[in-house]
């Protein structure tokens, strides 16, 4: 028994073909939207690639770009097919291509769904990439004279100012890295040498942060040196007073920024997926209705269209048997115990090959 069978008159078939022609061109536009979203996300990630580790964070934008290009091609072809389906004679040119086209479009819509889910599942991978990338960027903050790292100081400072954040998880992260280069340290000072010797790794560590961590909205002048030293500042208590530094870590700030972008993109892709699924359903009805018209031999007669010719269970059983039989064929061909008949002829008296 056919699944969701609908009867179409000649007028209804023509209207369905015309509507699907328009919808396929709309789908070409949605493909361009997917391509644009993928390029936008790729550019946003690329702008801060120095703050991320070399992980597969580009998988989502690459997926969206690929799906967008496929959408433009598939729906352009679909628009041509639906336009020709108004004429039965023209439909004959596409009859053998219709079913493979529908199967390919089905897998394309599945890729759309995967792309939407990837937008929501990328958070953990992105968080780990940001953690490692920001940690390394803070470590190389002082290397302003080292080729390949000289830009990191400006990158980190602009990040902390723009996103109003400080450090990886907080401003205390700066206490555990040497962010002042040795060329700017007075090695003749006993305080500097003592601090270098007191550290196992020979680093100049102190409870201070870069200027970009300062909150300009604070009424008090920024305290970025000796942050935890209460006697060093008048009327100051490190434990109780709200510091005039950015309290939020940059990893959290960037994660929230990218998560908001990806959730918006994911919702857009889900909507496009539902739209493409509806177009695919209409094309399937049009294909089956046109094929039944050809069987009847009368272009003006009514015809039935459906999603599946048989029930879901029968269709699944039929496809499973096809796969099962294919597997048996491969097993027979690969079985070394099967004797293959020889084509050589034998002499019945001597038994020798002729």
C-alpha positions as YAML, in Angstrom:
chain: A
units: angstrom
residues:
- id: 1
  name: UNK
  ca: [0.00, 0.00, 0.00]
- id: 2
  name: UNK
  ca: [1.39, 3.39, -1.02]
- id: 3
  name: UNK
  ca: [2.40, 5.82, 1.74]
- id: 4
  name: UNK
  ca: [0.61, 9.23, 1.75]
- id: 5
  name: UNK
  ca: [-0.98, 8.74, -1.66]
- id: 6
  name: UNK
  ca: [-2.44, 11.86, -3.31]
- id: 7
  name: UNK
  ca: [-4.45, 12.05, -6.56]
- id: 8
  name: UNK
  ca: [-3.44, 14.80, -9.00]
- id: 9
  name: UNK
  ca: [-5.38, 16.16, -11.94]
- id: 10
  name: UNK
  ca: [-3.60, 17.63, -14.96]
- id: 11
  name: UNK
  ca: [-4.10, 21.14, -13.57]
- id: 12
  name: UNK
  ca: [-2.79, 20.20, -10.13]
- id: 13
  name: UNK
  ca: [0.30, 18.53, -11.62]
- id: 14
  name: UNK
  ca: [1.08, 21.63, -13.67]
- id: 15
  name: UNK
  ca: [0.63, 23.91, -10.66]
- id: 16
  name: UNK
  ca: [2.83, 21.63, -8.52]
- id: 17
  name: UNK
  ca: [5.57, 21.71, -11.17]
- id: 18
  name: UNK
  ca: [5.39, 25.52, -11.39]
- id: 19
  name: UNK
  ca: [5.49, 25.98, -7.62]
- id: 20
  name: UNK
  ca: [8.42, 23.57, -7.30]
- id: 21
  name: UNK
  ca: [10.24, 25.46, -10.08]
- id: 22
  name: UNK
  ca: [9.94, 28.65, -8.02]
- id: 23
  name: UNK
  ca: [10.88, 26.91, -4.78]
- id: 24
  name: UNK
  ca: [13.98, 25.40, -6.34]
- id: 25
  name: UNK
  ca: [15.17, 28.86, -7.34]
- id: 26
  name: UNK
  ca: [14.47, 30.02, -3.79]
- id: 27
  name: UNK
  ca: [16.59, 27.07, -2.68]
- id: 28
  name: UNK
  ca: [19.42, 28.33, -4.88]
- id: 29
  name: UNK
  ca: [19.27, 31.56, -2.86]
- id: 30
  name: UNK
  ca: [19.31, 29.60, 0.40]
- id: 31
  name: UNK
  ca: [22.38, 27.78, -0.92]
- id: 32
  name: UNK
  ca: [24.06, 31.15, -1.39]
- id: 33
  name: UNK
  ca: [23.04, 32.05, 2.17]
- id: 34
  name: UNK
  ca: [24.68, 28.85, 3.46]
- id: 35
  name: UNK
  ca: [27.81, 29.67, 1.48]
- id: 36
  name: UNK
  ca: [27.86, 33.19, 2.91]
- id: 37
  name: UNK
  ca: [27.37, 31.93, 6.48]
- id: 38
  name: UNK
  ca: [30.24, 29.47, 6.06]
- id: 39
  name: UNK
  ca: [32.54, 32.17, 4.69]
- id: 40
  name: UNK
  ca: [31.54, 34.57, 7.48]
- id: 41
  name: UNK
  ca: [32.28, 31.99, 10.20]
- id: 42
  name: UNK
  ca: [35.56, 31.04, 8.54]
- id: 43
  name: UNK
  ca: [36.66, 34.70, 8.44]
- id: 44
  name: UNK
  ca: [35.68, 35.21, 12.09]
- id: 45
  name: UNK
  ca: [37.75, 32.20, 13.14]
- id: 46
  name: UNK
  ca: [40.62, 33.16, 10.85]
- id: 47
  name: UNK
  ca: [40.81, 36.64, 12.39]
- id: 48
  name: UNK
  ca: [41.77, 35.12, 15.74]
- id: 49
  name: UNK
  ca: [43.65, 32.05, 14.55]
- id: 50
  name: UNK
  ca: [46.67, 33.13, 16.66]
- id: 51
  name: UNK
  ca: [44.53, 32.67, 19.77]
- id: 52
  name: UNK
  ca: [43.47, 29.12, 18.89]
- id: 53
  name: UNK
  ca: [45.39, 25.88, 18.74]
- id: 54
  name: UNK
  ca: [45.76, 23.90, 15.54]
- id: 55
  name: UNK
  ca: [42.56, 21.89, 16.00]
- id: 56
  name: UNK
  ca: [39.80, 21.13, 13.53]
- id: 57
  name: UNK
  ca: [37.79, 24.26, 14.34]
- id: 58
  name: UNK
  ca: [37.35, 24.93, 10.62]
- id: 59
  name: UNK
  ca: [35.24, 21.81, 10.10]
- id: 60
  name: UNK
  ca: [31.94, 23.63, 10.57]
- id: 61
  name: UNK
  ca: [32.60, 26.56, 8.18]
- id: 62
  name: UNK
  ca: [34.08, 24.17, 5.61]
- id: 63
  name: UNK
  ca: [30.98, 21.99, 5.91]
- id: 64
  name: UNK
  ca: [28.68, 24.99, 5.40]
- id: 65
  name: UNK
  ca: [30.65, 26.19, 2.38]
- id: 66
  name: UNK
  ca: [30.53, 22.74, 0.77]
- id: 67
  name: UNK
  ca: [26.80, 22.30, 1.48]
- id: 68
  name: UNK
  ca: [26.08, 25.78, 0.13]
- id: 69
  name: UNK
  ca: [27.84, 25.03, -3.16]
- id: 70
  name: UNK
  ca: [26.05, 21.66, -3.46]
- id: 71
  name: UNK
  ca: [22.69, 23.34, -2.74]
- id: 72
  name: UNK
  ca: [23.18, 25.82, -5.58]
- id: 73
  name: UNK
  ca: [24.00, 23.04, -8.06]
- id: 74
  name: UNK
  ca: [21.31, 20.57, -6.99]
- id: 75
  name: UNK
  ca: [18.50, 23.11, -6.84]
- id: 76
  name: UNK
  ca: [19.49, 24.69, -10.14]
- id: 77
  name: UNK
  ca: [19.12, 21.26, -11.75]
- id: 78
  name: UNK
  ca: [15.90, 20.66, -9.82]
- id: 79
  name: UNK
  ca: [14.42, 23.89, -11.14]
- id: 80
  name: UNK
  ca: [15.13, 22.80, -14.72]
- id: 81
  name: UNK
  ca: [13.56, 19.36, -14.10]
- id: 82
  name: UNK
  ca: [10.40, 20.79, -12.52]
- id: 83
  name: UNK
  ca: [10.03, 23.34, -15.34]
- id: 84
  name: UNK
  ca: [10.09, 20.56, -17.94]
- id: 85
  name: UNK
  ca: [7.63, 18.40, -15.98]
- id: 86
  name: UNK
  ca: [4.78, 20.63, -17.17]
- id: 87
  name: UNK
  ca: [5.15, 18.91, -20.55]
- id: 88
  name: UNK
  ca: [4.91, 15.10, -20.56]
- id: 89
  name: UNK
  ca: [7.12, 14.84, -23.63]
- id: 90
  name: UNK
  ca: [9.90, 16.83, -21.97]
- id: 91
  name: UNK
  ca: [9.56, 14.76, -18.80]
- id: 92
  name: UNK
  ca: [10.69, 11.70, -20.74]
- id: 93
  name: UNK
  ca: [14.18, 13.20, -20.95]
- id: 94
  name: UNK
  ca: [14.39, 13.33, -17.14]
- id: 95
  name: UNK
  ca: [12.50, 10.12, -16.27]
- id: 96
  name: UNK
  ca: [15.60, 7.98, -15.67]
- id: 97
  name: UNK
  ca: [17.36, 10.81, -13.84]
- id: 98
  name: UNK
  ca: [14.53, 11.68, -11.45]
- id: 99
  name: UNK
  ca: [15.01, 8.86, -8.93]
- id: 100
  name: UNK
  ca: [18.84, 9.27, -8.66]
- id: 101
  name: UNK
  ca: [18.26, 13.02, -8.33]
- id: 102
  name: UNK
  ca: [15.81, 12.48, -5.45]
- id: 103
  name: UNK
  ca: [18.21, 10.07, -3.71]
- id: 104
  name: UNK
  ca: [21.11, 12.54, -4.03]
- id: 105
  name: UNK
  ca: [18.90, 15.37, -2.77]
- id: 106
  name: UNK
  ca: [17.88, 13.23, 0.22]
- id: 107
  name: UNK
  ca: [21.51, 12.70, 1.19]
- id: 108
  name: UNK
  ca: [22.10, 16.43, 0.68]
- id: 109
  name: UNK
  ca: [19.32, 17.27, 3.14]
- id: 110
  name: UNK
  ca: [20.92, 14.82, 5.56]
- id: 111
  name: UNK
  ca: [24.19, 16.75, 5.23]
- id: 112
  name: UNK
  ca: [22.27, 19.92, 6.01]
- id: 113
  name: UNK
  ca: [20.98, 18.39, 9.23]
- id: 114
  name: UNK
  ca: [24.52, 17.25, 10.13]
- id: 115
  name: UNK
  ca: [25.83, 20.76, 9.50]
- id: 116
  name: UNK
  ca: [23.18, 22.26, 11.78]
- id: 117
  name: UNK
  ca: [23.99, 19.78, 14.56]
- id: 118
  name: UNK
  ca: [27.72, 20.48, 14.17]
- id: 119
  name: UNK
  ca: [27.05, 24.15, 14.92]
- id: 120
  name: UNK
  ca: [25.64, 23.13, 18.30]
- id: 121
  name: UNK
  ca: [28.27, 20.47, 19.04]
- id: 122
  name: UNK
  ca: [31.35, 22.59, 18.32]
- id: 123
  name: UNK
  ca: [31.43, 24.32, 21.71]
- id: 124
  name: UNK
  ca: [33.63, 21.80, 23.57]
- id: 125
  name: UNK
  ca: [36.15, 21.55, 20.74]
- id: 126
  name: UNK
  ca: [36.27, 25.34, 20.43]
- id: 127
  name: UNK
  ca: [36.70, 25.79, 24.19]
- id: 128
  name: UNK
  ca: [39.69, 23.45, 24.27]
- id: 129
  name: UNK
  ca: [41.22, 25.16, 21.26]
- id: 130
  name: UNK
  ca: [40.82, 28.59, 22.86]
- id: 131
  name: UNK
  ca: [42.28, 27.40, 26.16]
- id: 132
  name: UNK
  ca: [45.48, 26.13, 24.53]
- id: 133
  name: UNK
  ca: [45.72, 29.04, 22.11]
- id: 134
  name: UNK
  ca: [45.27, 31.76, 24.75]
- id: 135
  name: UNK
  ca: [47.71, 30.02, 27.09]
- id: 136
  name: UNK
  ca: [50.40, 30.03, 24.40]
- id: 137
  name: UNK
  ca: [49.60, 33.61, 23.37]
- id: 138
  name: UNK
  ca: [50.07, 34.83, 26.96]
- id: 139
  name: UNK
  ca: [53.31, 32.85, 27.21]
- id: 140
  name: UNK
  ca: [54.69, 34.57, 24.08]
- id: 141
  name: UNK
  ca: [53.27, 38.01, 24.94]
- id: 142
  name: UNK
  ca: [56.74, 39.28, 25.86]
- id: 143
  name: UNK
  ca: [58.45, 38.06, 22.65]
- id: 144
  name: UNK
  ca: [58.06, 41.33, 20.74]
- id: 145
  name: UNK
  ca: [61.46, 40.83, 19.06]
- id: 146
  name: UNK
  ca: [60.91, 37.22, 17.99]
- id: 147
  name: UNK
  ca: [59.87, 36.69, 14.35]
- id: 148
  name: UNK
  ca: [56.45, 35.09, 14.13]
- id: 149
  name: UNK
  ca: [55.50, 36.21, 17.65]
- id: 150
  name: UNK
  ca: [56.08, 39.96, 17.55]
- id: 151
  name: UNK
  ca: [52.39, 40.59, 16.77]
- id: 152
  name: UNK
  ca: [51.01, 38.62, 19.72]
- id: 153
  name: UNK
  ca: [51.32, 41.46, 22.24]
- id: 154
  name: UNK
  ca: [49.14, 43.72, 20.12]
- id: 155
  name: UNK
  ca: [46.72, 40.87, 19.39]
- id: 156
  name: UNK
  ca: [46.25, 40.03, 23.08]
- id: 157
  name: UNK
  ca: [45.96, 43.68, 24.12]
- id: 158
  name: UNK
  ca: [43.34, 44.39, 21.46]
- id: 159
  name: UNK
  ca: [41.46, 41.25, 22.47]
- id: 160
  name: UNK
  ca: [41.32, 42.24, 26.14]
- id: 161
  name: UNK
  ca: [40.22, 45.79, 25.29]
- id: 162
  name: UNK
  ca: [37.62, 44.79, 22.71]
- id: 163
  name: UNK
  ca: [36.06, 41.90, 24.67]
- id: 164
  name: UNK
  ca: [36.60, 43.50, 28.11]
- id: 165
  name: UNK
  ca: [38.39, 40.47, 29.49]
- id: 166
  name: UNK
  ca: [41.68, 39.62, 31.15]
- id: 167
  name: UNK
  ca: [43.79, 36.48, 31.04]
- id: 168
  name: UNK
  ca: [42.63, 33.02, 30.07]
- id: 169
  name: UNK
  ca: [40.24, 32.28, 32.94]
- id: 170
  name: UNK
  ca: [40.84, 35.54, 34.84]
- id: 171
  name: UNK
  ca: [43.40, 38.24, 35.61]
- id: 172
  name: UNK
  ca: [45.26, 35.91, 38.00]
- id: 173
  name: UNK
  ca: [46.56, 33.96, 34.98]
- id: 174
  name: UNK
  ca: [49.03, 36.78, 34.33]
- id: 175
  name: UNK
  ca: [50.64, 36.13, 37.73]
- id: 176
  name: UNK
  ca: [52.00, 32.78, 36.47]
- id: 177
  name: UNK
  ca: [53.61, 33.91, 33.20]
- id: 178
  name: UNK
  ca: [56.46, 36.28, 32.52]
- id: 179
  name: UNK
  ca: [54.85, 38.87, 30.29]
- id: 180
  name: UNK
  ca: [57.70, 41.43, 30.47]
- id: 181
  name: UNK
  ca: [60.67, 40.73, 28.19]
- id: 182
  name: UNK
  ca: [64.19, 40.45, 29.66]
- id: 183
  name: UNK
  ca: [65.35, 43.39, 27.56]
- id: 184
  name: UNK
  ca: [63.10, 45.64, 29.66]
- id: 185
  name: UNK
  ca: [64.36, 44.30, 33.00]
- id: 186
  name: UNK
  ca: [67.19, 46.02, 34.87]
- id: 187
  name: UNK
  ca: [69.53, 43.11, 35.51]
- id: 188
  name: UNK
  ca: [71.68, 45.31, 37.74]
- id: 189
  name: UNK
  ca: [68.81, 45.60, 40.20]
- id: 190
  name: UNK
  ca: [69.01, 43.25, 43.18]
- id: 191
  name: UNK
  ca: [65.23, 42.98, 43.29]
- id: 192
  name: UNK
  ca: [65.07, 41.76, 39.69]
- id: 193
  name: UNK
  ca: [67.88, 39.23, 40.07]
- id: 194
  name: UNK
  ca: [66.44, 37.92, 43.34]
- id: 195
  name: UNK
  ca: [63.05, 37.43, 41.72]
- id: 196
  name: UNK
  ca: [64.62, 35.59, 38.78]
- id: 197
  name: UNK
  ca: [66.63, 33.33, 41.06]
- id: 198
  name: UNK
  ca: [63.66, 32.58, 43.26]
- id: 199
  name: UNK
  ca: [61.82, 30.99, 40.35]
- id: 200
  name: UNK
  ca: [62.74, 27.42, 39.39]
- id: 201
  name: UNK
  ca: [62.40, 28.17, 35.67]
- id: 202
  name: UNK
  ca: [64.17, 31.52, 35.95]
- id: 203
  name: UNK
  ca: [61.08, 33.56, 35.11]
- id: 204
  name: UNK
  ca: [60.30, 37.06, 36.30]
- id: 205
  name: UNK
  ca: [56.88, 36.57, 37.89]
- id: 206
  name: UNK
  ca: [54.90, 39.21, 39.76]
- id: 207
  name: UNK
  ca: [51.33, 40.01, 40.74]
- id: 208
  name: UNK
  ca: [50.69, 42.47, 37.93]
- id: 209
  name: UNK
  ca: [48.75, 42.55, 34.67]
- id: 210
  name: UNK
  ca: [49.10, 44.38, 31.32]
- id: 211
  name: UNK
  ca: [47.43, 47.76, 30.89]
- id: 212
  name: UNK
  ca: [44.77, 46.26, 28.61]
- id: 213
  name: UNK
  ca: [43.22, 44.54, 31.62]
- id: 214
  name: UNK
  ca: [42.20, 47.88, 33.14]
- id: 215
  name: UNK
  ca: [38.55, 48.83, 33.23]
- id: 216
  name: UNK
  ca: [38.25, 52.47, 32.11]
- id: 217
  name: UNK
  ca: [34.83, 52.77, 33.76]
- id: 218
  name: UNK
  ca: [36.36, 52.43, 37.21]
- id: 219
  name: UNK
  ca: [36.51, 55.74, 39.17]
- id: 220
  name: UNK
  ca: [39.83, 54.76, 40.71]
- id: 221
  name: UNK
  ca: [43.11, 54.90, 38.76]
- id: 222
  name: UNK
  ca: [43.99, 51.46, 37.50]
- id: 223
  name: UNK
  ca: [45.93, 49.26, 39.90]
- id: 224
  name: UNK
  ca: [47.82, 46.89, 37.63]
- id: 225
  name: UNK
  ca: [51.01, 46.53, 39.69]
- id: 226
  name: UNK
  ca: [51.18, 44.71, 43.03]
- id: 227
  name: UNK
  ca: [47.54, 43.77, 42.71]
- id: 228
  name: UNK
  ca: [47.56, 41.53, 45.80]
- id: 229
  name: UNK
  ca: [49.72, 43.86, 47.95]
- id: 230
  name: UNK
  ca: [47.31, 45.81, 50.14]
- id: 231
  name: UNK
  ca: [49.89, 48.09, 51.89]
- id: 232
  name: UNK
  ca: [51.21, 49.25, 48.53]
- id: 233
  name: UNK
  ca: [47.97, 51.18, 47.84]
- id: 234
  name: UNK
  ca: [45.99, 53.63, 49.96]
- id: 235
  name: UNK
  ca: [42.58, 52.54, 51.16]
- id: 236
  name: UNK
  ca: [42.83, 49.26, 49.32]
- id: 237
  name: UNK
  ca: [41.84, 45.71, 50.24]
- id: 238
  name: UNK
  ca: [42.52, 43.01, 47.69]
- id: 239
  name: UNK
  ca: [40.14, 40.53, 49.35]
- id: 240
  name: UNK
  ca: [37.13, 42.81, 49.70]
- id: 241
  name: UNK
  ca: [37.33, 45.65, 47.21]
- id: 242
  name: UNK
  ca: [36.06, 45.16, 43.68]
- id: 243
  name: UNK
  ca: [39.13, 45.54, 41.52]
- id: 244
  name: UNK
  ca: [39.24, 47.95, 38.60]
- id: 245
  name: UNK
  ca: [40.36, 45.15, 36.28]
- id: 246
  name: UNK
  ca: [38.25, 43.09, 33.91]
- id: 247
  name: UNK
  ca: [37.07, 40.10, 35.91]
- id: 248
  name: UNK
  ca: [35.97, 37.86, 33.04]
- id: 249
  name: UNK
  ca: [38.50, 35.60, 31.33]
- id: 250
  name: UNK
  ca: [39.06, 35.96, 27.59]
- id: 251
  name: UNK
  ca: [38.35, 32.29, 26.94]
- id: 252
  name: UNK
  ca: [34.84, 32.69, 28.32]
- id: 253
  name: UNK
  ca: [34.34, 35.94, 26.41]
- id: 254
  name: UNK
  ca: [35.41, 34.43, 23.07]
- id: 255
  name: UNK
  ca: [33.47, 31.23, 23.73]
- id: 256
  name: UNK
  ca: [30.27, 33.20, 24.33]
- id: 257
  name: UNK
  ca: [30.92, 35.27, 21.20]
- id: 258
  name: UNK
  ca: [31.44, 32.27, 18.92]
- id: 259
  name: UNK
  ca: [28.67, 30.25, 20.57]
- id: 260
  name: UNK
  ca: [26.17, 33.01, 19.85]
- id: 261
  name: UNK
  ca: [27.28, 33.11, 16.20]
- id: 262
  name: UNK
  ca: [27.13, 29.33, 15.77]
- id: 263
  name: UNK
  ca: [23.74, 29.00, 17.46]
- id: 264
  name: UNK
  ca: [22.31, 31.65, 15.14]
- id: 265
  name: UNK
  ca: [23.85, 29.91, 12.13]
- id: 266
  name: UNK
  ca: [22.62, 26.51, 13.38]
- id: 267
  name: UNK
  ca: [19.04, 27.80, 13.68]
- id: 268
  name: UNK
  ca: [19.23, 29.25, 10.15]
- id: 269
  name: UNK
  ca: [20.54, 25.94, 8.77]
- id: 270
  name: UNK
  ca: [17.73, 24.02, 10.52]
- id: 271
  name: UNK
  ca: [15.13, 26.28, 8.91]
- id: 272
  name: UNK
  ca: [16.76, 25.79, 5.50]
- id: 273
  name: UNK
  ca: [16.81, 22.03, 6.14]
- id: 274
  name: UNK
  ca: [13.06, 21.99, 6.76]
- id: 275
  name: UNK
  ca: [12.50, 24.05, 3.63]
- id: 276
  name: UNK
  ca: [14.67, 21.74, 1.50]
- id: 277
  name: UNK
  ca: [12.87, 18.72, 2.95]
- id: 278
  name: UNK
  ca: [9.51, 20.14, 1.90]
- id: 279
  name: UNK
  ca: [10.81, 20.83, -1.62]
- id: 280
  name: UNK
  ca: [12.16, 17.28, -1.83]
- id: 281
  name: UNK
  ca: [8.76, 15.92, -0.78]
- id: 282
  name: UNK
  ca: [7.05, 17.91, -3.53]
- id: 283
  name: UNK
  ca: [9.54, 16.67, -6.14]
- id: 284
  name: UNK
  ca: [8.88, 13.07, -5.08]
- id: 285
  name: UNK
  ca: [5.11, 13.56, -5.52]
- id: 286
  name: UNK
  ca: [5.69, 15.12, -8.93]
- id: 287
  name: UNK
  ca: [7.96, 12.28, -10.05]
- id: 288
  name: UNK
  ca: [5.56, 9.48, -9.07]
- id: 289
  name: UNK
  ca: [2.54, 11.31, -10.50]
- id: 290
  name: UNK
  ca: [4.27, 11.89, -13.85]
- id: 291
  name: UNK
  ca: [5.45, 8.27, -14.06]
- id: 292
  name: UNK
  ca: [1.88, 7.05, -13.48]
- id: 293
  name: UNK
  ca: [0.66, 9.35, -16.25]
- id: 294
  name: UNK
  ca: [3.13, 7.73, -18.64]
- id: 295
  name: UNK
  ca: [1.90, 4.27, -17.62]
- id: 296
  name: UNK
  ca: [-1.70, 5.27, -18.33]
- id: 297
  name: UNK
  ca: [-0.78, 6.76, -21.72]
- id: 298
  name: UNK
  ca: [-3.11, 9.77, -21.35]
- id: 299
  name: UNK
  ca: [-1.36, 13.08, -20.50]
- id: 300
  name: UNK
  ca: [-4.63, 14.69, -19.39]
- id: 301
  name: UNK
  ca: [-5.77, 11.93, -17.04]
- id: 302
  name: UNK
  ca: [-5.63, 11.87, -13.26]
- id: 303
  name: UNK
  ca: [-2.69, 10.12, -11.61]
- id: 304
  name: UNK
  ca: [-1.63, 9.13, -8.13]
- id: 305
  name: UNK
  ca: [1.53, 10.35, -6.44]
- id: 306
  name: UNK
  ca: [3.10, 9.05, -3.24]
- id: 307
  name: UNK
  ca: [6.19, 9.16, -1.08]
- id: 308
  name: UNK
  ca: [6.71, 5.39, -1.02]
- id: 309
  name: UNK
  ca: [5.07, 2.88, -3.31]
- id: 310
  name: UNK
  ca: [4.87, 0.34, -0.47]
- id: 311
  name: UNK
  ca: [4.72, 0.66, 3.30]
- id: 312
  name: UNK
  ca: [7.79, 1.61, 5.32]
- id: 313
  name: UNK
  ca: [8.23, -1.98, 6.53]
- id: 314
  name: UNK
  ca: [7.95, -3.46, 3.03]
- id: 315
  name: UNK
  ca: [10.31, -0.87, 1.57]
- id: 316
  name: UNK
  ca: [12.88, -1.47, 4.31]
- id: 317
  name: UNK
  ca: [12.58, -5.26, 3.88]
- id: 318
  name: UNK
  ca: [12.99, -4.96, 0.11]
- id: 319
  name: UNK
  ca: [16.11, -2.78, 0.38]
- id: 320
  name: UNK
  ca: [17.55, -5.05, 3.07]
- id: 321
  name: UNK
  ca: [17.13, -8.10, 0.82]
- id: 322
  name: UNK
  ca: [18.91, -6.28, -2.01]
- id: 323
  name: UNK
  ca: [21.87, -5.50, 0.24]
- id: 324
  name: UNK
  ca: [21.84, -9.04, 1.62]
- id: 325
  name: UNK
  ca: [21.86, -10.58, -1.86]
- id: 326
  name: UNK
  ca: [24.69, -8.30, -2.94]
- id: 327
  name: UNK
  ca: [26.68, -9.50, 0.06]
- id: 328
  name: UNK
  ca: [26.08, -13.12, -0.88]
- id: 329
  name: UNK
  ca: [27.25, -12.46, -4.43]
- id: 330
  name: UNK
  ca: [30.52, -11.02, -3.18]
- id: 331
  name: UNK
  ca: [31.01, -13.97, -0.83]
- id: 332
  name: UNK
  ca: [30.49, -16.45, -3.69]
- id: 333
  name: UNK
  ca: [32.96, -14.64, -5.92]
- id: 334
  name: UNK
  ca: [35.61, -14.53, -3.21]
- id: 335
  name: UNK
  ca: [35.20, -18.14, -1.96]
- id: 336
  name: UNK
  ca: [38.39, -20.08, -2.86]
- id: 337
  name: UNK
  ca: [36.66, -23.45, -2.29]
- id: 338
  name: UNK
  ca: [34.34, -23.02, -5.27]
- id: 339
  name: UNK
  ca: [35.55, -24.84, -8.38]
- id: 340
  name: UNK
  ca: [35.31, -22.74, -11.47]
- id: 341
  name: UNK
  ca: [34.54, -24.90, -14.57]
- id: 342
  name: UNK
  ca: [37.41, -24.99, -17.01]
- id: 343
  name: UNK
  ca: [36.78, -23.93, -20.58]
- id: 344
  name: UNK
  ca: [39.54, -26.22, -21.91]
- id: 345
  name: UNK
  ca: [38.46, -29.35, -23.86]
- id: 346
  name: UNK
  ca: [39.75, -32.88, -23.06]
- id: 347
  name: UNK
  ca: [40.40, -35.90, -25.22]
- id: 348
  name: UNK
  ca: [37.93, -38.62, -23.99]
- id: 349
  name: UNK
  ca: [40.47, -41.37, -24.66]
- id: 350
  name: UNK
  ca: [43.80, -39.94, -23.46]
- id: 351
  name: UNK
  ca: [42.44, -37.30, -21.02]
- id: 352
  name: UNK
  ca: [44.87, -34.74, -22.35]
- id: 353
  name: UNK
  ca: [44.02, -31.10, -22.98]
- id: 354
  name: UNK
  ca: [43.22, -30.30, -26.58]
...
